[in-house]
Amino acid sequence: MFKTRLISGIVLVALALVTIISGGEILFATTWLISVIGMRELYRAMGVHGEKTGILELTGYLGVTLYYAALYGGEFYQLGALLAALILLMCVYVFTYPKYQAGQVMAAMFGIFYVGVMLSCVYQTRELPGGTWHVWLIFLCSWGCDTCAYCAGMLFGKHKMAPVLSPKKSVEGAVGGVLGAALLGALYALAASHFGDVQASPAMYALICAAGALVSMVGDLAASAIKRNQNIKDYGKLIPGHGGILDRFDSVIFTAPIIYFLAALLLGTV
C-alpha cells in the first residue's frame, strides 16, 4: 500500500508541476475537469447520482461549466453563472417533480460551490500578478500541513482533536502542521525572492501559510464528516492508494480560496 501511495503521489506532483507551471488554458481545463470528477464523486455519495446519470446531475455539471466560462468575464458574470445554475436546478426540480427530493437539489448546488467554485481558486490564484509563485502556497499549506501534522502527531500526539470524527488526529499534530506550514512558507519566500521576479516577505508568506493550514484541516475534517454521514470509506478509486479526487484534494478545496484572497489582499495583487 505504501509503495502504491508513493507512486501515485509522485505522479500527482508531476501533473501539478506540468499544469500549474503551464498555467493559462491548460490549468483552466485541468481544474475544470478535476472539479467535474470531484462533483461526480460527491453526487454519488450524496445520492444525486444514481444507477444512471440523471438530468439533475447533468444540470450540476452544466452549472459548474457556466461558472468556469464566466471566470473570463469577471465577478459580475460569475455571480450570474451561479444564479443561473441555481435557477436551472430548481427548474429541474419543479418540472420533473416528484422525481427528485429537495435534499438532492440542495446537494447538487452544494457540489457546484463546494467543489467547482472553491477549486477554481487554484486557477484564479495562478492568474494573479505574481501568481506563478503565489499559487504554490496552496499546496504548501494543504499537503505540507498534512505531512507535518502526521509527523508531529506520531511523535508528540496525546490529546485528540476530533475524537469522534477522526480519532487519529491530535492537537499536537495540528499545531505541528500549522508551524510546519508556516516554516515552509518562510523558506519558500526566500527561494521565490532569490530565484523569482517577486519580492516575497518570509513573515508574510509564513502568516499566509499558517492561516491556510488552519483552514486546510477544517477541509480535511469536513470531507471526513460527509463520508461518515454517508457511510462510505472513500469517495472513489481514481487515485490508487489515495481514493478519489475528493480524498486527495479535500484540504486543497478549502485552502485555495483562502490563499487566493490573502494573496490578493496582503501581497498587493489587486
Secondary structure, 3 states (H helix, E strand, C coil): CHHHHHHHHHHHHHHHHHHHHHCHHHHHHHHHHHHHHHHHHHHHHHCCCCCCCCHHHHHHHHHHHHHHHHCCCCHHHHHHHHHHHHHHHHHHHHHCCCCCCHHHHHHHHHHHHHHHHHHHHHHHHHCCCCHHHHCHHHHHHHHHHHHHHHHHHHHHCCCEEECCCEEEEEHHHHHHHHHHHHHHHHHHHHHHHHHCCCCCCHHHHHHHHHHHHHHHHHHHHHHHHHHHHHCCCCCCCCECCCECHHHHHHHHHHHHHHHHHHHHHHCCCC
